[in-house]
Amino acid sequence: MTDPRSAASFDAPSRPPRPTAIVLCEGNFGQIDGKTANGLVRHSERYEILSVIDSQLAGRDAGEVLDGVANGIPIHLDLDAALQHVGPVVPDCFIVGVAPTSGMLSPAERHVILDAMSRGLNVVNGLHEFLNDDVEFVAASAVNQVEILDIRRPRAKRDLRMFSGRINDVTCPRIAVLGTDGAIGKRTTATILTRTLNDHGVNAVLVGTGQTSIIQGARYGVALDAIPTQFVTGELEATIVEAFEAEHPDVIIVEGQGALSHPTYLSSTAILRGSLPMGVILQHAPARVTVSDYPAVTMPTVTSEIKLIETFAATRVIGLTINHENMTDDEVSASIGHYERELGIPCTDALTRPRERLLDMVFAALPELDPHSSLIAR
């Protein structure tokens, strides 16, 4: 099984068949702690997603649960049902699609992963708990001749990169997609933005900063929350430099993590320092009252987060994107209008509004990127 942290892109015209995968997301699909499974159902270049396991939603279509539009990926009761659905051919992989704050497996999750391994499925694990360090999983891997990929495992400490200042040699603009909370849609917006820019003639490269984007197939990425603090800025900087030198992009989109104001996540500081973005797109959930997984912490306002970002770094927020959870379409429209009037910057919802609005947001701030602008020569 090819390690997705170093595999080539599947964008080539003659791309090989993708490995097939079942995604475990018991009790969490469509929820905050199911964000890895949610992301894979919406977009996966690396794997062909066959189904999702979540007994609470069994029988439903995964796309319909997430976005109200069926996509042909069924949700099954358990592993038996998922394997019965695909017939005699054993899928290639079993992906751990849950992403709890602890980053650790429950006893029930351990049991089903070991069961999948006994049936010949390789395991793709994005948690902080590295299965290759667990004697039970190591033994199961050997006995069943299957592989375990711990996506978040960083390179050896002796090989980690410190900040060098080489980010100043990256001449194309960087846009970071940050947020007012964790699990708020930053990766989804960054992915849609990157694809939309490329579809409109702008060579955009996404640099992933979390396990889900790496599993999805981001060509360049590093799971920042698994890197020791003194190396985190340097690892991101080095990854951006690699993307710049290999791809010669017009723009680099950097996926955000957590929030600068968040009480536990520090990744946003490294993103701002390591990428030195010319602009920031901020993701916000207007209906979210408290910070995810921290009910005692009130959500920041958009205004306060923008002030914090622009005070912390020499950048500016160029647009706002909405997470429409627990909102009607009319409420989304009202929020977009409200924030545009209040903030004086473009606002949209990357999932429910035309994707070209993201282009307008970027081109208004960086007109040199617009292939139809007289300011750019190609």
Protein Blocks (a to p, Z undefined) as FASTA:
>chain_A
ZZfklpccfkbfklccdddddddfehigoiaklmmmmmmmmocfkbccfbdcdfklgoia
fklmmnopaehiacdfblmlmmmmnomadcfbdcdfbdcfklpacfklmmmmmmmmmnop
acddfbfbdfklpmklmmmmmmnopacddfklccdfklpccdehlmmmpmbdcdddddfb
ehiopmmmmmmmmmmmmmnopacddddfbfklmmnopabdcdfklgcfklmmmmmmmmmm
mmmmmnopabdcdddehjfklmkbcklmmmmmmnopabdcddddfklmbdghiakbccdd
fklmmmmmmmmpccddfbdcddfehiafklmmmmmmmmmmmnopacddfklgcfklmmmm
mmmmmmmlpmkbckbcZZ
